[in-house]
Amino acid sequence: MIPIVYNLRSLAVRKTTTLATVLGIALVVFALSSVTMLAAGVRKALSHTGRADVALLLRKGSDSEVVSAIELQTVPLLLSGPEVARKPNGEPDGVAELVVILNVDRHDQQTVANVQVRGVGDDALHERPDLTIVAGRAARPGTDECLLGRALVDRFAGLRLGGQLELNEQRTLTVVGVMAARGAALESEVWADLHAVQAAFARTGYVSSVRVRLTAPGAFPAYQRALENDPRLGVSVQRETVYLEHQAEGSSGFITGLGGLLCFLLSLGAMLGALITMHAATSQRAREIGTLRALGFGRQSIVASFVLEAALLGALGGVVGTCASLALGWVHFSVVNAQSWNETVFSFEPTWQGALGSLIAAIAMGVLGGLLPALRAARLPLVHALRA
């Protein structure tokens, strides 16, 4: 086997071609890693707050809270099952919420976007312990005060601590606090009093969903059967984790598909660059190849050596591209949710699986680009190689 030192020295001597190939592969890896990070960020934001012991009730046939409508008078019946957990005061541990979409001017006042407004009850913060107030204070029940998700601060007109959000001409909310939810999609919402949102959007007597905490995750099947088999209720029951994963499918699938196509086209260019580099190296190193053959190294050793050199190029490009993509961890990106049509702010979420996959893809590109030149080098006649 030809020593690896020979390959390392070869890469160092041919600095220009080595650098060009490494940067080409690094560009592909950067794009691939960025796509996987963004898809991971979408999944984290939309499924991070889900709990297995929480059931989400929607109107039967609805695929999101925005298009769902449940009569408020049926909520006590929905919370009456033995599977429903109880609060310390003995009341059922469930909350009814109204979700609407509001068109809000962006910060530049030139375009508008959809912002999700959630009407919540008095126990909203208690129902979601992962949510914390990071600035200001909690909104007082029964008032026109609201909480603002951290991801929306200063992205839209009036959405800042102390700012105002107009629901309609007669009703304006005042932002009194900013909330955070560990990167979840709740950070892209505005929370206001349930009755205020109902009155502003003429939805009095209706809610979008009912969020119910069960006695245990295993109680869900019985609770689901009891409610979905009752024709009077007309509701569908899902685990909160399943619902949030379904909400993430459209956005993450679109990002992954579009990014995959882009990475495929870029990878063809990177492999072509590696092919040209290794082909040029083969032409310029005919005498070296002949000398190696004369020293007793066989064709298989030469093929393995050139493939190893190409793999090293790919690995270098993979490391550079992956490290560069990690800088995107501080970048936030807004995407319109394919299910609810509201604009949700996501971040690029680095994962070790994505980094490892990008590195493997880079090495594969290098190997595929160097395989044909390696075979060509091994087929060079010994006499012709020595005379080169």
Order of alpha helices (4+ residues) and beta strands (2+ residues): alpha-alpha-beta-beta-alpha-beta-beta-alpha-beta-beta-beta-beta-beta-alpha-beta-beta-alpha-beta-alpha-alpha-alpha-beta-beta-alpha-alpha
